[in-house]
Amino acid sequence: MVNKKYLIDFCRETMNHTNGYLLASDFTGWCEGMSALIAYAAIHLFRCSGTIEVVYGTFNGEGHTWCEIDGEIIDATVDQFGDDYSIYSTKLYTEKYTKIRIVTVSELDNLIWDSDIDYMEHNLNL
């Protein structure tokens, strides 16, 4: 399994550097794009071989999207729901997640920009 903290930090840094404008510090409204980016990075850059899914559902009753790698929640935008939720500690509140639909990474290709891929490939320090 890839280092969860490194993957999240790397993808948040990528999203901040490639969007041409300042994003909210908690990435409010970017959960779908961020989840697609995490899945892409996990597969193509970090070479994760496990099950990687992008999940549409709810967090604490609010619409949300996140990534799961081998069943572990990787959610780089959960902090948009309040300071009590750490992007690195999703195991503490897994009961707040409700899955509605799981999609394959290939279905989200239109959410991953070439500039994101270029930035990640040139700045990856494993």
N, C-alpha and C positions, 0 to 999 in steps of 0.2 A: 504494500500500500504506500502510496506517495505521502509525503509529509503534508498533512492537511493545512497547517498554518502557512507553509511556504506556497502551496498551490493557491490558497485564497489571497494571500498578499500579492503574489505575482499577477493574478488575474485582475485584482482591483487596481494595481499600478498600471497594467496594460490599458484597462478601460479609461482611466484618468488621462493617460497620455495620448490616446488615439481619437478622442471624441471632439476635439476642437473647442470645447467649452467646459467650464468647471461643473462637475457633477456634485450633487449633494454628498456630504461625507458618508452618509449611510446608503447611498445608491438607491434612494427611493425611486421607484418606477423602472428600475433597470434589472429586476430579478430574472426576467426571461432571457435577456441578452447575456447577463452575467452567467447564468446557469449553462447556456450554450457554450460560452467561452471556456468555462471550467471543464465541461465535458470534452471539448476539442483539445484543450491543453493536456488533460489526463490521458487521452488516447494517443495523440500525435506527438506530443513533446515529452511527456513523462512515461510513455509506453506502458500505461496500466493495462493489464490483460484481463481484468475482472469484468464484472457486469457494471456497465455505466449507463445510467438512465437520467433523463431530464423529466422531472415530475411537475405536473400542474395540479394544484390543489389549493388548500387553505392553510394558513397559520393562524391559530387562535381565532378562527372564523373569518379571516380576511383573505381575499384572493392572493395567491402567491405561487412562485415557481422556484424550484431548487434542483440540485443535482444529487444523485446517490451513486456511490461507488461501493460495490459489494454490500449494499444495504446500509452503508453509513451515510448519513446526511452531510452534504457539503453545501453550506448555505452562506454565501458571501454577502447577502443583503438582509439577513434576519434582524440586524440592528435597526432597521427602519421602523420596527414595531416597538421600540423603546430601549432605553439604556439597560434594562434588566436582561437583555438577550445578547449574548456574546456570539460572534461569528465563529469562534473557536470551541464553543462548549455546547453544541446542539444536542448532545446526549442527555443533558440535564432537563430538556423539555421536549423530548420526542413526542410525547402525548399531545402536544399542541398542533402537530402536523397531521393533515388529512389528505390522502391521495385521492385525486379525481381521475387523472389521465396520465399515463406514462407514454412518452414518445422516444423515438430513436434519435440519435444525434444527427443522422442524415436528414431528418425532417426539419432541422433547425439551421441548416447551412446558410439560409438567407439572413440569419441574425449575426453571423460571424463575418466581420469585415476584413478585407485584405490587409488593411492597415493594422488591425489587431494581430493578425497572423505574422506579418512582417516584424512588428514590434516584439512579439514574444520570441520569435526565432532568433532575433538579434540580441536579445537581452537575457536569455535564459542562462543561468549560472548554476548548473547542477554539480 
